[in-house]
Amino acid sequence: MTSNNPPISFQTGAISVRLLSLWLAVCVILFTFGCGKSEPEEPESNSDSQVTTTSQADGVVSPDIGAGTEIVVKLLDAGAQPRKALRYKFQAGQSETMVMVMNTSMAMEMGDQKRPETKIPTTQMTMTLESKEVSPQGHLRYEFKMDKADVLDDPGANPMMVNAMKQSMNSLVGMSGWATVTPRGFTTDAEIKMPDGIDPVTEQAMDSTKQSMTQMSAPLPAEPVGKGARWQVSMPLETNGMKIVQTATYELLEVQGDKVKFDVEITQSAESQEMNMPGTPPGTKISLESLTTSGKGTVELQMTDLVPTSNVNMTTTNVVSANNQKIKTTMKIGTKFYPGN
């Protein structure tokens, strides 16, 4: 490899930081899905099943989100009778623990060099979530804090990678923040406070995650829905210098009392663009040529609780060019969320 090509260690480090950002963004998606209660039934529309409507973010636009970042919710199918409008009915004073586990593997191609799929050590984080206050309009302000972040002992894991990841993960302990969510699940504002002494690369990545938190959520449709209902949420995202378009399609599988179960399918894509990723060596120019992501999973929740139980698997492939060298990376990411003790 010539000196003009970015070293493999740079790529691995940059991707690891992006993983941390993505992981926290996914946390926000699933937590937002799991922290509400449904309202009593509301009058239904005359439509029997097939519906195509578009709704916006409850008329709320956060100054942190900015122009051109509209979240669009489209109801595809209202589902079976009986139907009711799903709304989060937040309560202040709730405190719960959420455990999050991420399994990742990565394959990489750099010119003629091909690295086979490599398993990245499993990470596990534990957060405390507290519902602080609810506005007269039903908007929740919740706070979170990272209590524990660890790299699990996987057989055959690369010791150097494990040590590097442990240092990054340990630096996240004590991270805290807050966010505001509307009754339909739109995140209108968010803030992250990093612990003292965190390395600049991780801090820059977390600054990007703050914007992702305001943009990523799991909004509910405005219309009454029943079992089998399907709706689509489209939104633009920006993280670590990449502008991405994401579409998530939800299906209401089960409603039994306070227990609700959803299927979710996620796609992401991005056009060619210049990138400004944390950890980039000075003088290195990086361009994203393509990015595609697909994923699916399930989310189960007791609508009286804050923390969902979920299992989501995603595969993302991106091609970047750096100093006239094309680099193709394929990552498989599995995330699990569940209530802690």
Secondary structure by P-SEA (a helix, b strand, c coil): cccccccaaaaaaaaaaaaaaaaaaaaaaaaaaccbbbcccccccccccbbbbbbcccccccccccccbbbbbbbcccccccbbbbbbbccccccbbbbbbbbbbbbbbccccccccccccbbbbbbbbbbccccccbbbbbbbbbcbbbbcccccccaaaaaaaaaaaaaacccccccccccccccccbbbbbcccccaaaaaaaaaaaaaaacccccccccccccbbbbbbbbccccccbbbbbbbbbbbccccccbbbbbbbbbbbccbbbbbcccccccbbbbbcbbbbbbcbbbbbccccccccbbbbbbbbbbbbcccbbbbbbbbbbbbbbbcc
